[in-house]
Amino acid sequence: QVHLVGEIKLGLGFGDGVSCKWKIDHGKHWGVLEGASDGHTQTAYGPEGLVAVWNHPIDVHYQTTSMQGWPKLVVQVQQLDEFGRVQVIAHGFAHIPCTPGTHETVVSCWRATGTQEEELRAYFLNEYPVLLDEDLVYHKATAYRHRLVTIPSGKVTAEFNVITRYFGEHNVDQAS
């Protein structure tokens, strides 16, 4: 069993009026015993849009029969503009540490670039190019991501307390 307790802490470099849609993705040998493995933070407005503080709780308890498919954090940052439109402005993922204890995880985010016209619309109208297939962020990344042209767009910081149970009884070595 693996228990993940923590929070989506904050976002840096995204501007004002941003929220974070997140999910913890796992392999086929994993199952959720209790808790939510996805969620959405509130929209945060900070001083000059430098830091978006979310402090959104995560509490999910897994059972597993294999270390293969260890959970990953997948994020999508959305921005609410002054006209009430929600735009996806960033994507990213990071591996959740597999050793017990408290860990801070930083997700470096990116966004897809578009044609010259789409980039002008993004700059002047905040209408960003969007991915037609969300699986490109993680599942199809190795096969298709090299075809995407992306630019960095900020960072999401999360904190996890990783608690494992019965790993010693099944001879699972978690030494780092």
N, C-alpha and C positions, 0 to 999 in steps of 0.2 A: 504494500500500500504506500502511496505517496500523497501527502497533504501539502497543498500550496496555500499559504496565507500571506497576503501582502496588499499592495496597492499600486495603481497607476498614479504616480506622484505628480508629474508635471510635464509640460512641453516647452521647449526652447526654440525660438526662431521662427514661429509660425504666424505671428501677428496677433491681432485681437479677435475675440469672438470665436474661439476654436473649441472643439470637443474631440474626444478620442473614442472611436468605435474599436473594440478589442475582442480577440478570441484567443483561447489557448487551444492550439491544434495538437493532436496527438495521433499516434500510430494505431494500427488495427488491434494490437494486443492490449490496449488500454480501454478502461471503461470508467465513467463517472459514477461514483458511489453517492456523492452528495455535493450540492453547490452548483453554481452556474459557471460554465466554462466560456461564457462570452458576456459582453455588456457594452454599455455606452455611458461615458461620463457626462457631466453637465457641461454647458457652454461656459467657458471662463473668459473673463475680461480682466486684464491686468494693466499695470501702469505702463503706458506706451506700447502695450502688446509684446513686451519682451519675454515674460514668463507667464504661462497659463498654468495655474495651480488647480489640479483636479482632485487629488487625494481620494480616488475612487477605490473602494475596497474590492479585494479578490479573496475568495475562500472556496477552494474546490478540493475534493477528496477523490483520489483515483484508486482503482485496483489495476494491477498489471500482472501479466505472466511473462513479460520480457522487458529488457531494458531498451530494446529496439523501439523506435518511435517515441523517444522521450519528448515531453511537451515543449512546444515553442510558443512564444508570444507573437501574435500577428496583429498589427495595428493599422488603422486607417484614420487619418486626421481630417476633420471636416471643419469648414469655416462658415459661419453665418454672417452674411453681409448686411448692410444697412437697409436693403430692400427685402429681407427675409428669405433670401435664396441660400441654400446649403450647397457648398461646393466641396468636393473631395480635393484636398490640397497636398496630401502626402500618404505614402504607404511605407511599411517596413516590417521587419521581423527580427527576432533575436531568440537564441536558444536559452532556455531556463536552466540555470546551473543544476547539476545532478548530485551535488554533494550536500548533505544536510547542513543547515545553518542559515544565516541571514545574508542575502546577496542583493546588491544593487545592479540592475541591468539597464543599459542604455541602448535604445533602439535608434540607429541612424536611419533617418527617413529620406525618401526620394519621391519625386513626381515625374511622370512621363512628360516629355516635351512633344510639341506638335509641329505643325508647319509654321512658316513665318507668320502667316495670318492668324493662326491659333495662338501663337506666342504674343502677338500684339493685342489680341482680345484678352489674354490672361493679364497682361501688364496694365491695360487701360480699363478693362471692364471686370476684372477678377473672374473671368470665365476660363477655367483651366481645362486642358485636355484630360479626358478620363480613360481609364482602362476598360476595354470591352469585356475582358475576362479577368476577374479578381484572382483566379488561381495562378496567374503569372507572378504574384507577389511571393509565393512560396512553392506550391506543389509543382508548377510547370517552370519554375525558375531556371533549372539547369538546362532544360531543353530549348526554351524560347526567350529567356531574358536577354540573351546577347543581341537580340534583334531590336530591343528597346533602346532608345536614347533617353537618358534620364539626367536630372540635375538634383543635387542635394537640397533638402528643404526643411531641415530642422531635426530635433531629437526629442524622443519621448523617454522619460526616466520612470522605471518601475522598481519596486522593491519586493523581494520574495523571501519568505521564511519557508525553507524546504524541510519537511519532516518525513522521514521514511520509517516504515514499520515492517518487521519480519524479513528484512533484507539479510541480516546476519544468519537467520535460521535457514535461509536458502542459499547460503554461501555466495552472496553478491558482495563483491569487493568495491567499496566506494572511495578508496584512497585516491587523493588527488595528486 
